[in-house]
Amino acid sequence: MMPYTVFFGTRNKTTVSGARATTANEALAIVQALQQKEQEIKLIRSPQEGEIGIEMLRVLAKEEQAELPIAPVA
């Protein structure tokens, strides 16, 4: 797992805010929540991947999900 920062703002304003996530799945959830609030995703960045798009974030989230151990059912 690696950290991500999602930069966002409204379409007609120059102000950009950022939200941090510790996993790709968390970053994807942030992106989806922001899109529902009609925020424009300006940029997604991670120290290892650099700047990535939403589609690449989805790919990384799927890979991350596949790597997570499955907890046994008691």
FILO-699542 format. One record per residue (C-alpha): residue in three letters; x, y, z. Coordinates in steps of 0.25 Angstrom, whole numbers, m for minus. Layout:
! residues N
<atom r="Ala" xx="X" yy="Y" zz="Z"/>
...
! end
This chain:
! residues 74
<atom r="Met" xx="0" yy="0" zz="0"/>
<atom r="Met" xx="5" yy="14" zz="m3"/>
<atom r="Pro" xx="m1" yy="28" zz="0"/>
<atom r="Tyr" xx="m9" yy="36" zz="m10"/>
<atom r="Thr" xx="m13" yy="51" zz="m10"/>
<atom r="Val" xx="m25" yy="54" zz="m18"/>
<atom r="Phe" xx="m26" yy="69" zz="m22"/>
<atom r="Phe" xx="m39" yy="75" zz="m26"/>
<atom r="Gly" xx="m47" yy="88" zz="m27"/>
<atom r="Thr" xx="m59" yy="94" zz="m34"/>
<atom r="Arg" xx="m59" yy="96" zz="m49"/>
<atom r="Asn" xx="m59" yy="111" zz="m50"/>
<atom r="Lys" xx="m49" yy="114" zz="m38"/>
<atom r="Thr" xx="m34" yy="113" zz="m37"/>
<atom r="Thr" xx="m35" yy="109" zz="m22"/>
<atom r="Val" xx="m30" yy="94" zz="m21"/>
<atom r="Ser" xx="m31" yy="86" zz="m9"/>
<atom r="Gly" xx="m25" yy="72" zz="m6"/>
<atom r="Ala" xx="m29" yy="60" zz="2"/>
<atom r="Arg" xx="m20" yy="49" zz="6"/>
<atom r="Ala" xx="m22" yy="34" zz="5"/>
<atom r="Thr" xx="m14" yy="22" zz="10"/>
<atom r="Thr" xx="m18" yy="12" zz="0"/>
<atom r="Ala" xx="m23" yy="13" zz="m15"/>
<atom r="Asn" xx="m37" yy="8" zz="m10"/>
<atom r="Glu" xx="m38" yy="19" zz="m1"/>
<atom r="Ala" xx="m34" yy="29" zz="m11"/>
<atom r="Leu" xx="m44" yy="23" zz="m21"/>
<atom r="Ala" xx="m55" yy="25" zz="m10"/>
<atom r="Ile" xx="m51" yy="40" zz="m8"/>
<atom r="Val" xx="m51" yy="42" zz="m24"/>
<atom r="Gln" xx="m65" yy="36" zz="m24"/>
<atom r="Ala" xx="m70" yy="44" zz="m13"/>
<atom r="Leu" xx="m64" yy="57" zz="m19"/>
<atom r="Gln" xx="m70" yy="54" zz="m32"/>
<atom r="Gln" xx="m84" yy="52" zz="m26"/>
<atom r="Lys" xx="m82" yy="66" zz="m20"/>
<atom r="Glu" xx="m79" yy="72" zz="m34"/>
<atom r="Gln" xx="m64" yy="74" zz="m30"/>
<atom r="Glu" xx="m54" yy="73" zz="m42"/>
<atom r="Ile" xx="m43" yy="64" zz="m39"/>
<atom r="Lys" xx="m30" yy="72" zz="m43"/>
<atom r="Leu" xx="m19" yy="62" zz="m41"/>
<atom r="Ile" xx="m16" yy="49" zz="m33"/>
<atom r="Arg" xx="m2" yy="47" zz="m28"/>
<atom r="Ser" xx="6" yy="37" zz="m21"/>
<atom r="Pro" xx="21" yy="37" zz="m17"/>
<atom r="Gln" xx="23" yy="24" zz="m25"/>
<atom r="Glu" xx="14" yy="25" zz="m37"/>
<atom r="Gly" xx="15" yy="41" zz="m39"/>
<atom r="Glu" xx="3" yy="47" zz="m45"/>
<atom r="Ile" xx="m8" yy="37" zz="m49"/>
<atom r="Gly" xx="m22" yy="38" zz="m55"/>
<atom r="Ile" xx="m35" yy="32" zz="m49"/>
<atom r="Glu" xx="m34" yy="20" zz="m59"/>
<atom r="Met" xx="m20" yy="16" zz="m54"/>
<atom r="Leu" xx="m25" yy="18" zz="m39"/>
<atom r="Arg" xx="m36" yy="8" zz="m42"/>
<atom r="Val" xx="m25" yy="m2" zz="m47"/>
<atom r="Leu" xx="m17" yy="0" zz="m35"/>
<atom r="Ala" xx="m29" yy="m2" zz="m26"/>
<atom r="Lys" xx="m32" yy="m15" zz="m33"/>
<atom r="Glu" xx="m18" yy="m20" zz="m31"/>
<atom r="Glu" xx="m18" yy="m15" zz="m17"/>
<atom r="Gln" xx="m31" yy="m23" zz="m14"/>
<atom r="Ala" xx="m25" yy="m35" zz="m20"/>
<atom r="Glu" xx="m13" yy="m34" zz="m11"/>
<atom r="Leu" xx="m21" yy="m33" zz="2"/>
<atom r="Pro" xx="m21" yy="m46" zz="10"/>
<atom r="Ile" xx="m35" yy="m52" zz="12"/>
<atom r="Ala" xx="m39" yy="m54" zz="26"/>
<atom r="Pro" xx="m44" yy="m68" zz="29"/>
<atom r="Val" xx="m59" yy="m69" zz="33"/>
<atom r="Ala" xx="m61" yy="m73" zz="47"/>
! end
